């Protein structure tokens, strides 16, 4: 297989024509942008065309997430406004994305009526799951640069401003929510505190395991620099977070590498704390410890009539903070929200391999969620939220 060196000029021109004529365009960005090192070209295209951007889990950090044109992360646990952006658009520009079911939900109901422009290096991805009205096969770095050039010639000033205003309204009306009160600390404030502590820093690299904590990390941690969020999608490899963090620290010894992990994932690769200490590659592991395989528990609770099986991680387990100390690192325990900021700040600043055992509510589920087989617009929000359709449609 010999991939093309450039996209076809006529196809790129046609793509630019469709985008320029659109009233509700959206860039649906996948991990191919990071693979192609095309993040600066993506940013230029979005800014020239005033195009809203949504990034999949594997594309997180490919586009600055505090940028006014970034509208979140679509899919099974994406915010409502992100899924609405994809499913209410009139021109959907898939950039290095593969229309997998974790993004689309029920494929037959995904982005109904949208014209699809599909940009990808691999021709096998074109028309595989969704017909492409305008396919462009080629390396994304040059394709996006050429598309941006053509779009500058064709774009209409302020054409997308009403659409951008609508997306902002949806974001304001349906923010991410979680329960308050109760005796146990919620997991989401852990991520919010991490974001607050690191927001002004440019040396942070995040890694995660796989599960609820991964989805909360996607929702609450904002990444403005490419390749600063390293996670396992597709195969969804539990235990990925700690080895990935060690690899990131090896590649970028100047970075502060923070692994957001779950207690199930942590126990699969916790022995690599020894590698981190012995090789002098300090990492910080922030453990979202709910005493369960949380995502499995959520599915058994919501979709299997509470028939819980093989999910508890609460009997005869090690003291995770003491385990970190035994390996020669630092160990911390926090179970109150008011102690989060001080504890996390100390762990991040200590300069050693550290584990912060954040003991959180085992009953907290990750919302929104698109149930398996459901359409993206049928996502389930946090219990008690209103119906956005009745407010904004």
N, C-alpha and C positions, 0 to 999 in steps of 0.2 A: 504494500500500500504506500503510495506516494501522495502525501497531502499537497494540495495546491499552494503555491507560494503567495498568491494574492486572490482576493475575491473577484468575481467577474464584474467589470465596470458597469455593464447594462443592468445587472441585478442590483448592484449597489445604488445606482441611480433610481431604479424603480422603488427600492426600499425608501430612499429619501423622499421621493414623490408621495408615497403613501403616508409617511410620517408627517410631512409638511401639510398635507390636506386633512389630517386628523383633528378632531375636536377633543378627544379624550385618549391620547396616547399614553402608554406606560412602557417603561423598560423593565422587563422581567429578567433579572441578572442571575446567572448560575456560576458555579465554581470554575467554569472554563475561562472566565475573565482573569482570575488569579493565575491559572495555569499558563495563560498566554502573556502574563505580565502586561496587561492592557488596561490597568486601572486609570492611568492618566488620560488615556484616550476616551475611556468611558466617561470620566468627569467632564472632559471638554465637550463631548457630544451632548450630555445632559444639559450643561450650562448654555451651550449655543442654542439648543432647541427648546429650552425651558421644559424639559421632559421629566416627569416624576419617575423615581427609581424605587423598585422593591428588590431586595436581595435575598436569595435563598440562604438556608443555613450554611451551605458550603461556599457561598459567596460573601458571607459576613466579613467585613473589613475591606471589601473591594471598592466600596464607595463610602465617603465620609458620612458617618451615621448621625452627626449633628448638623449636616448640611440641610438647607431648607427644602431641597428636592428629594431627600430621602424619606420614604414613607413605609419603612419597616420591612417585615419579613413575612412572606406569605406562607400559607400551608396549615398543616394540622394544628399547630399551636401558635400560629401567627395572629397578630391583632386583627380585629374585625376590619379596621380601615385598610390594612394591607390586602386582605382578601377581597374587599370591595373594589379596591383600585384595579386589581387584575380582572375581576369578573364583571365590572361595569365599563371597561374601556372599549373604545371602538377600533383601535390599532394596538395590538400586543406585539412588542418587539422582544423576542426571546434571544438573549445574548449568552451563548455558552451554557444554556440550560436544557434539560431533557424532558420536561413535562412529567416528572415522576409523580406517583400517586400521593406522596406526602405533601405535595404542593397543590395538586389539582383537585384533590378529593375525587368525586365521581367524574370521570373524564368526559363523559357525554354531556355533562352540564357545565363544564368549565368554560369560562369566557364566551358565553353564547353570543354569536353574531359578530365577534371581533375578527378583523382582518389580522392574520398572523404573518409577521416577518420573522424568519428564523435564521439567525447567524450562528454558524458553528464550523469548526475545523473538520469535523467528521461527517461525511455525507450520510453515513448510516443512521445518524440521529434525525435527519430530515424526513418528515412524514412518518416516523416510526410510531408515534402515539397521537400526534395532532397534525393534520394537513397544514402545510405551509403555503400560504398564498404567494409569498415572495421568499424563496430560499436563497441564502447567500452562503456558499461554502468557501472557507478560507481562513487564514490565521487572523484571530480577532484583533490583534494589535493593528495590523494594516487595514483590515475591514472597517474597524471603528473610526480610524483616522480618515479613510476615504469617505465614509458615510457622513462624518462630521463636516467635511469640506463641501460635499454636495448639499447637505442640509442647510448650510449657511447661505447658499445661493437661493434656496427655495422657501425657507421658513418665513412665516408671517409674524410680525411683531405682536406680542401679547396674545397670540391665538390660544395658548393653553392656560391663560390666567384664570378664566372661570372654572376650569377643571381643577387646577391647583387649589383654588379657593374651596371648592367642594371637598377635596381630599382633606384639607385642613379642618373643615367643619366636622367631617366624620371622625377625624382623630380626636378632636375636642369632645365630641359627644360620646365616644365609646373608648375611653382610656383603659389601659390595663388596670384591673382591680384585684384585690384579694381581701380576705376576711380580717377583721380587726377584733381585738379583745381576746379573751380566753386566757388560760393559764400557761399555754405553751407558746414559744416564739415561732412566728411564721418564717418560712424560708425566704420569701421575697425580700424582706428588709435586709437580709445578709447581702444579697446582690445589689440592692440599692445603696447600701453603705459602701461596698467595694467600689461602685461607680463613683460615688461622691469623693472617696478618698483618692482616687486615681485620675479624676477627670482632667486635671491640668498637667498631667505627666505625659511625656512622649516616649517613655522607656518601658511601657508595660506590654507584655505578651501574655495572652490568656490561652489556657488549654482546658479541655473538659473531658469527662468521661461521657457516658451515654445514659440518658434517662431523664427524669423530671428536672434534675439540676441543670442538665444541658439546655433544656428548653427555657428555664428561667434565666440562664446566662445569656441566651440569645435575646430574650425580651428586655433585659435590664442593663446589660453591659453595652456601652456604646463605643464603637471602634472607628477611629478616624484615619488610621494608617493601614496600608495593605499588609496582609499576612501577620496580623496581630491577634487573630482568633483562630486557634487550631483545634479542630474537633473531628470526630469520626461520623460521617453521614454515610448513606448507602448501606454498607454492612452494619453500621452501628455497633462498633466493637467496644463492649464494656471492658474497663481496665485500661483504656487508651490514654487517659489523662496524665498519669505520672510519667510513663515513658516518653510521651510527647513533650512534656515539660522539660525533662532532662535533655531531650534532643534540641529543643528550642534554646535552652541555656547554653548548650555546647555551641550552637550556631551563632548565638548572640550573647556572649558573656557579659556584655554591658547592660543587658536588659534585666528588668525585674520580672520574673516569670511566675505567674500565679495560676495554679491548677484548681479549678472548681470541680469538685468530685462528689460522688455519692458514696454512701457507706458500702453499698454492694460492689460498685466499681473499685473502690479503694482496696477492698480485701483481695481482689484479683491480682494486683500488682504492687501491693504495699511494700514488698521486699525490696523494690527498687529504691526505696529511701536509702538503703545501704549504698547503692551506686552513687546516688546524689551526694552523700556525705563523703564517701571514700574518694570520689573524683573531684571533690571541691566544686560541685555544680549546684549551689544552693537554689532551692525552689520553695515556694510557699503553697501548701495544699490547704484549701478552704473546704472543709468537709461538711456537706449538707446531710447531716445524720438524722434521718427519720426512723431508723430502726427497721426499715423494710426495703424491699425492691419496689420503690415507690410507683413507677410507671405500671408495673404489672399489677400492683394493688389497685391502682386507679381503674384499670380496665376491668379487673374482677369485680370491683365495686359498681362501676357504671353500666357494664355490659353483660355481666355474668351473674347477676342477682346475688351479689355479695358471697359467692362461693369462693372463699379465700383459700389458696393452696400454695404452699412452699414460698412464702413471701417474707416471713418474719426473720429479722436478723437481730434478735433481742436476747438470745440465751447464750451464756458462756462465751461472750465475745471479749476481745482485749480492750483495755483502756487505750484509746487511740492516741491521746496526748502522751501517755506513759510510753507507748510503743515508739513514738517519735523520739523521745528522750533516750530510749534504749538504743536506738540506732545512732545516737550522737547529735540529734537535732534538738529543736525546741518544740514543746508541746503546750497547747493552750486549749481551754474549754470555755465555751460561752453558751449560756442558755437564757439570757435575758437581753431583750433588744437594746436596753439602755447601756449595756456593756459592749455592744458590738464595735462601735467606732474605736474606742481605746484599745480593745484587744486586737482587732484587725490591723490597726495602725502599728502597734508594737510588733506584730508578726512580720509585716511587710518591711519594717525598718531594721529588723534584727540582723540581717545579713547572713543568716544561716538557714539551712533546711528546716522548715517549720510546718507543723500541722495544727490547724485550728479546728477543733471539734465543735461545730455549731449544732447544737441539739435542738431540733425543730419538730413542729407538730406533724405527727405521722398521718393525720387525716386530711392534710391540705393537698388538694388536687391542683393540677396544672391546667389553667384555662387561659384563653378559649381552647376548645378542642373540636375538630371535625371528626365525628364518628366514622368508623370504617365504612366505606361504601356510600357515605352521604355526600351531597354536593357541598362545595366550599361555602356557599351562601347559607347553608343550614348548620353552621357551626354553633356549638353550645357555649354560651358565655358563663361567667361566674354567676352562681345562683343569686337571684334577686335583681339582676340587671334588667333594664328595660329593653324594648325591641327597637333597634335602630331603624328598621324598615319603616315603622310608623312615624318616626321623627324626620327622616331625611330623604326618603325615596322620592 
